[in-house]
Amino acid sequence: MRLPEAFFLSKEIDLGLKDHDQEMGELHNEMAMVGGEKPKQFRVGKVNVEWKPYVDQWKTMRQDLLPQAIASYLLPWQLSPEQMATINSFADKDNTEDYIKSISILIMELPEFQLV
């Protein structure tokens, strides 16, 4: 669920297998040790994103209206007030551009967005 963060913030996120997963039990450990070796970890590469047109679309809007407006733009239904409050609490509020980017990425990380 963190792929938007990897792509849009140009971070490398380790997508390796979990070391221990209670639900998978021993079968999971056997699959992870193919040929007696642990599988090599996979990393998402970096992507250059041109944010300017997207940010320009939103930067004239009042900051208190941005989360709901961006959510309405990205999702075909409204998020609950609790979800919006949680998203807003994790948003980067250093400046308007970072706020727009972080709100957008946080919404894209939601299962609701990824299942659309």
N, C-alpha and C positions, 0 to 999 in steps of 0.2 A: 504494500500500500504506500510505500515511500518513493515509488518511481518518479512522481512529479517533482519531488524534492531533488532527486538525483539529476533529472534532466534539466529542470529550469533553474536550479541554483548551482548547476555545474559541480555537484558534489559527487564523490565516489562513495557508494554505499556497498558494503560487503553483503553479498547475497548467498553466502555459504550456508550449508546445512546446519541446523541447530545441533549442538552437542548432545542434548538430552531432550527427548520428547516423550512424555508419559503416555500419550495416546498411541504412539507407534510401537513402544516397547522394544523388544529385542529385534524384531523385524526391521525396524528403522536402522538400528546399529549395523545389522548385517548388510543392508543396502548401502550404507555409507562407507563400508569397508570393502569395496569391490577390489578384488585382487590383493587383499591384505593391506591396502593403502587408503588413507583418507582421500576423498576427492579434492582436487584443487579448487580454491575459492574463485568465484566469479565476481568481477566488478563491472559495474555499469560505467561506460565511458563518459566523457564530458561532452556537452552539447552547447553550442553558442546560440543563445536566444535573443532575438531582436525585440526587446521589451518596449521600445519607445512608442510605437503606434498604440499598443495596448494601454500603456500607462497614460498617454495623452488623452485617451478616451475617458478616463476616470478622474484625472487630477483636478478638474474644475468642480467636482462634486464635493459637498461638505463631508468631512471625514466621518462623522457619526452616521451618515447614510450609506457609506461605501460598502460595508459588509453585506447588508441585505441586497443592495443593488447588484453587486458582483455575484452573489449567490443566485439571484433571480436570472442573471445573464448565463451562468454556467449550468444551472440545474432546471429541469422542467417542473419542479415543485418547490414549495417553500420549506426551508429548514425550521425546526422548532426554535423558539427563543433561547432554550438552554444550549442547543448546538451553536447558535450564533454567538452566545456569550462565551462559550468555550473557545471557539475559533478566534474571537476578538481578544481573549486573554493571552493567547499564544502568538498573536501577530506582532511583527516588528514595527514599533511605533516611532522609530528614529526620525524618519521623514516620510513625506507623502508617497514618494515612489516606492520605498521599501515596504510601506504599509500595504499598498495596492498589490505588490508582488506577493507578499507573505499571505495576505487574505486569500488571494487567488490560489496559491499553492496549497494552503491548508484545506480549502474547499475541494481541490482536485484530489487530495489524499483521502477524502471520505469514501467509504464504500458506495454511498449513494451516487457519487459522480462516476466512479469506476464501473458501476453496473449499468450505466445509461448506454 
